[in-house]
Amino acid sequence: PTPEPAPKEPTPPPEVLPSQVVRHHCAAEAMTSEDRCGQCGVPFVNDEQGLGANGDAWHAACFLCSTCKAPIPGAYYLLDGQAHHIACVRVKANTGPLGVPAGDHPDCSGCGKAVNAGQVVIGDQSYHDTCFTCAHCMKPFDDETPFTLDPPGVAAGLYHGSCVVEAAAVFAAAEPCAGCGEKAVGECVSALGAKWHRKCFVCAHCNKPLGADFKEGEGHKPFHAACLDEVAEAAKEAAQAAEDQARQEHEEATQGREEGTPPPAPAEAEALANCGACGKAIEGKRLSALDKKWHLECFVCEYCKAAFNEADGFVEHDGKPMHDACLDALEAEQEQKQKEEAEKQVQEERLAAE
């Protein structure tokens, strides 16, 4: 008779999860006489039911969790070549994945906040234990339910296998997030006539999360009330600076003119000082930017038509001034339009082929 292997001492739960943690699911299989159990070494008889897991064959009673020594009936994590129940591989407090010191933890891929304790690590993503849930139904994963990471056709995240089809339909019909431009699925908020991912609904000035007491600012963007006041003050200072600059340029232009010299002819004046936006001659205060002269009220973002503030400044696009965020939005729209046109062309070619 084959001697029974000596029982192994229970090992404590791992302090730190390795960088690559892969969830597996053992499956019942019909074995042959060439198969031997990976634990007890006893061969199977033909067509005997066993478990196929971790690249080996096992009796159901022999495929045990390396932490608690209890049988694993379904899903498990493979850590350093050993199988563990999902519930046995929670990271303990005061330590991060890969030995990251306390206070220097990664952000949770579920809620975006720092992960300090009770972590689960999947590949290069970290989760709070309470955030380790399906991105579609928001229910937690258990030992019996397999999941998939970043399946095609849905937003990145973890999903129950049974939720992927429904999540893909929701994802296809979802409108874009007003913050990042990606599909607004998962935990979202509705504000300013648009949908936002919860993590994208932040103040346009300080970039910190917003609550229900937000205020609408330039470009239909959300702000903290205090931040909106700060932006308004900065805009006021920028307008004053532009006025001062226009006054200085006027004084410099007239300072060297000899007494009795007639002013420039109307055609010459128009050629020297046409507004870069409306094209009309500038009389009075003006602003110099992008090698052009502008009416103060005409120097606005080409995309959202809002004025600029001194703190954010502006960027140039095709000779026109734009907010940096507006340029990002314009490029995203152009990219989406190109994508839709390409998809339409593919669809037309498919219909023509049929």
C-alpha positions as CSV (number, residue, x, y, z in Angstrom):
1,P,0.0,0.0,0.0
2,T,1.1,3.5,-0.7
3,P,2.1,5.3,2.5
4,E,0.0,8.4,3.4
5,P,2.0,11.6,3.1
6,A,2.7,13.4,6.3
7,P,0.3,16.2,7.0
8,K,1.6,19.7,6.4
9,E,1.6,22.3,9.0
10,P,-0.9,25.1,8.2
11,T,0.8,28.2,6.9
12,P,-0.4,31.8,7.8
13,P,-2.0,33.9,5.1
14,P,0.6,35.6,2.9
15,E,1.6,39.0,4.2
16,V,2.1,40.4,0.6
17,L,0.5,39.3,-2.7
18,P,3.0,38.8,-5.5
19,S,2.9,41.1,-8.5
20,Q,1.0,38.6,-10.7
21,V,-2.0,37.1,-9.0
22,V,-4.1,34.9,-11.3
23,R,-7.5,33.6,-10.5
24,H,-8.2,30.1,-11.7
25,H,-11.1,27.7,-11.6
26,C,-10.7,23.9,-11.2
27,A,-12.9,21.8,-13.4
28,A,-14.2,18.2,-13.1
29,E,-12.6,15.9,-15.6
30,A,-12.7,12.2,-16.5
31,M,-9.2,10.9,-15.7
32,T,-7.2,7.9,-17.2
33,S,-5.0,5.3,-15.6
34,E,-2.0,7.4,-16.6
35,D,-3.1,10.3,-14.3
36,R,-1.8,10.4,-10.8
37,C,-3.1,12.7,-8.0
38,G,-0.8,15.7,-7.5
39,Q,-1.2,15.4,-3.7
40,C,-1.4,11.7,-2.7
41,G,0.3,10.3,-5.8
42,V,-2.4,7.5,-6.2
43,P,-3.2,6.8,-9.8
44,F,-6.8,7.2,-11.2
45,V,-8.7,4.5,-12.8
46,N,-10.1,5.1,-16.3
47,D,-13.0,7.5,-16.4
48,E,-12.7,8.3,-12.7
49,Q,-13.8,11.8,-11.9
50,G,-11.1,14.2,-10.7
51,L,-10.2,17.8,-10.8
52,G,-8.0,19.4,-13.4
53,A,-6.2,22.3,-11.7
54,N,-2.8,24.0,-11.6
55,G,-1.6,21.9,-14.5
56,D,-2.2,18.6,-12.7
57,A,-4.9,16.1,-11.7
58,W,-6.3,15.8,-8.2
59,H,-8.8,13.9,-6.2
60,A,-11.5,16.3,-5.0
61,A,-10.5,15.7,-1.4
62,C,-6.8,16.2,-2.2
63,F,-6.9,19.6,-3.9
64,L,-6.4,21.7,-0.8
65,C,-5.9,25.4,0.0
66,S,-2.2,25.9,1.0
67,T,-3.3,28.3,3.7
68,C,-6.2,26.7,5.5
69,K,-5.8,23.1,4.2
70,A,-9.5,22.8,3.3
71,P,-10.6,21.5,-0.1
72,I,-11.0,24.0,-2.9
73,P,-14.3,23.3,-4.8
74,G,-14.1,26.0,-7.4
75,A,-12.1,29.3,-7.9
76,Y,-8.7,29.8,-6.4
77,Y,-5.6,32.0,-6.6
78,L,-2.3,30.6,-7.6
79,L,0.5,32.2,-5.5
80,D,4.0,31.1,-6.0
81,G,2.8,27.8,-7.5
82,Q,0.4,27.0,-4.6
83,A,-3.4,27.2,-4.6
84,H,-5.3,29.3,-2.1
85,H,-8.9,30.1,-1.4
86,I,-9.8,33.7,-2.5
87,A,-10.7,34.5,1.1
88,C,-7.3,33.3,2.3
89,V,-5.2,35.8,0.3
90,R,-6.2,39.2,1.7
91,V,-3.2,41.4,2.5
92,K,-2.9,42.3,6.1
93,A,-2.8,45.9,7.5
94,N,0.2,48.1,7.3
95,T,1.8,46.6,4.2
96,G,1.2,47.2,0.5
97,P,1.7,44.9,-2.5
98,L,5.3,44.0,-3.3
99,G,6.4,45.4,0.1
100,V,5.4,49.0,-0.5
101,P,6.0,50.8,2.8
102,A,3.0,52.1,4.8
103,G,2.0,55.6,3.7
104,D,3.1,54.9,0.1
105,H,0.3,52.7,-1.1
106,P,-1.2,52.5,-4.6
107,D,-4.6,53.9,-5.6
108,C,-7.5,51.5,-5.6
109,S,-8.6,50.6,-9.1
110,G,-12.2,50.5,-7.8
111,C,-12.7,53.9,-6.0
112,G,-9.4,55.7,-6.8
113,K,-8.5,56.3,-3.2
114,A,-5.2,55.2,-1.6
115,V,-5.1,51.5,-0.5
116,N,-3.8,51.3,3.1
117,A,-5.0,47.9,4.3
118,G,-7.2,44.9,3.3
119,Q,-5.9,44.8,-0.2
120,V,-6.4,42.5,-3.2
121,V,-3.9,42.7,-6.0
122,I,-4.8,41.5,-9.5
123,G,-1.9,41.8,-12.0
124,D,-0.8,45.5,-11.6
125,Q,-4.2,46.6,-10.1
126,S,-4.9,47.0,-6.4
127,Y,-8.3,47.0,-4.7
128,H,-9.7,47.6,-1.3
129,D,-11.2,44.4,0.0
130,T,-14.6,46.2,-0.1
131,C,-14.0,47.5,-3.6
132,F,-13.2,44.0,-5.0
133,T,-16.6,43.7,-6.7
134,C,-18.0,43.2,-10.2
135,A,-17.9,46.5,-12.2
136,H,-21.4,45.8,-13.6
137,C,-23.6,44.3,-10.8
138,M,-21.4,45.7,-8.0
139,K,-21.6,42.4,-6.1
140,P,-18.5,40.9,-4.5
141,F,-16.7,37.9,-5.9
142,D,-16.7,34.6,-4.0
143,D,-14.9,31.4,-4.1
144,E,-17.4,29.8,-6.4
145,T,-17.8,32.5,-9.0
146,P,-15.2,33.0,-11.7
147,F,-14.5,36.5,-13.0
148,T,-12.7,38.0,-15.9
149,L,-10.4,41.0,-16.0
150,D,-10.8,43.7,-18.7
151,P,-12.9,41.7,-21.2
152,P,-13.4,43.2,-24.7
153,G,-16.4,45.4,-25.4
154,V,-16.8,46.8,-21.8
155,A,-15.1,49.3,-19.6
156,A,-11.8,48.1,-18.0
157,G,-12.4,46.3,-14.7
158,L,-13.4,43.0,-13.1
159,Y,-16.6,41.3,-14.1
160,H,-18.5,38.2,-13.2
161,G,-18.4,35.9,-16.2
162,S,-22.2,36.0,-16.3
163,C,-22.3,39.8,-16.3
164,V,-20.1,40.4,-19.4
165,V,-22.8,40.1,-22.1
166,E,-25.2,42.5,-20.3
167,A,-22.3,44.9,-19.4
168,A,-21.3,45.0,-23.1
169,A,-24.9,46.0,-24.1
170,V,-24.9,48.8,-21.4
171,F,-21.5,49.9,-22.5
172,A,-22.5,50.2,-26.2
173,A,-25.5,52.4,-25.4
174,A,-23.7,54.6,-22.7
175,E,-23.1,58.2,-23.4
176,P,-19.6,59.6,-22.9
177,C,-18.4,61.0,-19.6
178,A,-18.2,64.8,-19.6
179,G,-14.9,64.6,-17.8
180,C,-12.8,62.0,-19.6
181,G,-14.8,61.3,-22.8
182,E,-14.9,57.6,-22.1
183,K,-18.2,55.7,-21.8
184,A,-20.0,56.7,-18.6
185,V,-20.7,53.3,-17.0
186,G,-20.3,52.0,-13.5
187,E,-20.6,54.5,-10.6
188,C,-21.6,57.8,-12.3
189,V,-23.3,61.1,-11.4
190,S,-25.6,63.3,-13.5
191,A,-24.8,67.0,-13.4
192,L,-24.8,70.1,-15.8
193,G,-26.9,68.1,-18.3
194,A,-24.3,65.4,-18.7
195,K,-23.0,62.2,-17.1
196,W,-19.7,61.9,-15.3
197,H,-17.8,59.0,-13.8
198,R,-17.7,59.6,-10.0
199,K,-13.9,59.9,-10.1
200,C,-14.1,62.4,-13.0
201,F,-16.6,64.7,-11.3
202,V,-13.9,67.0,-9.9
203,C,-13.5,70.8,-9.6
204,A,-12.2,72.3,-12.9
205,H,-9.8,74.5,-10.9
206,C,-8.3,72.4,-8.0
207,N,-9.1,69.0,-9.5
208,K,-10.5,67.7,-6.2
209,P,-13.8,65.7,-5.8
210,L,-17.1,67.6,-5.8
211,G,-20.2,67.2,-3.8
212,A,-23.8,68.3,-4.4
213,D,-22.9,71.9,-3.6
214,F,-20.9,72.5,-6.7
215,K,-21.2,75.7,-8.9
216,E,-21.2,76.0,-12.6
217,G,-18.4,78.1,-14.1
218,E,-17.0,79.0,-17.5
219,G,-17.4,76.4,-20.3
220,H,-20.3,74.7,-18.3
221,K,-17.7,73.2,-16.0
222,P,-18.2,72.3,-12.3
223,F,-16.3,74.2,-9.5
224,H,-16.1,74.5,-5.8
225,A,-17.8,77.8,-4.8
226,A,-14.5,79.1,-3.3
227,C,-12.6,78.0,-6.5
228,L,-15.1,79.8,-8.7
229,D,-14.6,83.0,-6.7
230,E,-10.8,82.5,-7.1
231,V,-11.2,82.0,-10.9
232,A,-13.4,85.1,-11.2
233,E,-10.8,87.2,-9.4
234,A,-8.0,85.9,-11.6
235,A,-10.1,86.7,-14.7
236,K,-10.7,90.2,-13.4
237,E,-6.9,90.6,-12.9
238,A,-6.2,89.3,-16.4
239,A,-8.7,91.8,-17.9
240,Q,-7.0,94.6,-16.0
241,A,-3.6,93.4,-17.2
242,A,-4.8,93.4,-20.8
243,E,-6.2,96.9,-20.4
244,D,-2.9,98.1,-18.9
245,Q,-1.0,96.5,-21.8
246,A,-3.3,98.1,-24.4
247,R,-2.9,101.5,-22.8
248,Q,0.9,101.1,-22.7
249,E,1.0,100.1,-26.4
250,H,-1.1,103.1,-27.3
251,E,1.2,105.4,-25.4
252,E,4.3,103.9,-27.0
253,A,2.7,104.2,-30.5
254,T,2.0,107.9,-30.0
255,Q,5.0,108.9,-28.0
256,G,7.4,109.2,-30.9
257,R,5.0,110.9,-33.3
258,E,6.2,114.4,-34.1
259,E,3.9,117.3,-33.2
260,G,1.8,118.3,-36.2
261,T,2.2,114.9,-37.9
262,P,-1.3,113.8,-39.1
263,P,-2.6,110.5,-37.9
264,P,-2.3,107.5,-40.2
265,A,-4.8,107.3,-43.1
266,P,-7.9,105.2,-42.4
267,A,-6.7,102.4,-44.7
268,E,-3.3,102.3,-43.0
269,A,-4.9,102.3,-39.5
270,E,-7.1,99.4,-40.5
271,A,-4.1,97.5,-41.9
272,L,-2.2,97.9,-38.7
273,A,-4.9,97.1,-36.2
274,N,-7.5,94.7,-37.5
275,C,-9.0,92.4,-34.8
276,G,-7.8,88.8,-35.2
277,A,-11.3,87.4,-34.5
278,C,-13.9,89.7,-36.1
279,G,-11.6,91.4,-38.6
280,K,-12.9,94.8,-37.8
281,A,-10.6,97.8,-37.2
282,I,-9.8,98.3,-33.5
283,E,-10.6,101.6,-32.0
284,G,-9.6,102.0,-28.3
285,K,-8.4,99.3,-26.1
286,R,-6.9,96.2,-27.6
287,L,-4.9,93.1,-26.8
288,S,-1.8,91.7,-28.5
289,A,-1.4,87.9,-28.8
290,L,-0.4,85.3,-31.3
291,D,1.2,88.1,-33.5
292,K,-2.3,89.7,-33.9
293,K,-4.3,92.5,-32.3
294,W,-7.7,91.7,-30.7
295,H,-10.7,93.6,-29.3
296,L,-10.7,92.7,-25.6
297,E,-14.2,91.2,-25.9
298,C,-13.1,89.1,-29.0
299,F,-10.1,87.4,-27.4
300,V,-12.0,84.3,-26.2
301,C,-11.6,80.5,-26.5
302,E,-12.3,79.4,-30.1
303,Y,-14.1,76.3,-28.7
304,C,-16.2,77.4,-25.8
305,K,-16.2,81.1,-26.4
306,A,-15.4,81.8,-22.8
307,A,-12.7,84.4,-21.7
308,F,-9.3,83.3,-20.4
309,N,-7.9,83.8,-16.9
310,E,-4.4,84.6,-15.9
311,A,-3.9,81.4,-14.0
312,D,-4.7,79.0,-16.9
313,G,-3.6,81.1,-19.9
314,F,-4.3,79.7,-23.4
315,V,-2.8,77.5,-26.1
316,E,-2.7,78.1,-29.9
317,H,-4.6,75.9,-32.3
318,D,-4.6,76.9,-36.0
319,G,-3.8,80.5,-35.1
320,K,-6.7,80.7,-32.6
321,P,-6.6,80.8,-28.8
322,M,-8.1,77.9,-26.8
323,H,-8.3,76.7,-23.3
324,D,-6.0,73.7,-22.9
325,A,-8.9,71.5,-21.7
326,C,-11.0,72.7,-24.7
327,L,-8.2,71.7,-27.1
328,D,-8.3,68.2,-25.5
329,A,-12.0,68.1,-25.9
330,L,-11.8,69.1,-29.6
331,E,-9.2,66.5,-30.4
332,A,-11.3,63.9,-28.6
333,E,-14.3,64.8,-30.7
334,Q,-12.3,64.7,-33.9
335,E,-10.9,61.3,-33.0
336,Q,-14.4,60.0,-32.2
337,K,-15.7,61.4,-35.5
338,Q,-12.8,59.7,-37.4
339,K,-13.6,56.4,-35.6
340,E,-17.3,56.6,-36.4
341,E,-16.6,57.4,-40.1
342,A,-14.2,54.4,-40.2
343,E,-16.8,52.1,-38.7
344,K,-19.4,53.4,-41.1
345,Q,-17.1,52.7,-44.0
346,V,-16.5,49.2,-42.8
347,Q,-20.2,48.6,-42.4
348,E,-20.9,49.9,-45.9
349,E,-18.2,47.7,-47.3
350,R,-19.6,44.7,-45.4
351,L,-23.1,45.4,-46.8
352,A,-21.7,45.8,-50.3
353,A,-19.9,42.4,-50.0
354,E,-23.2,40.8,-49.0
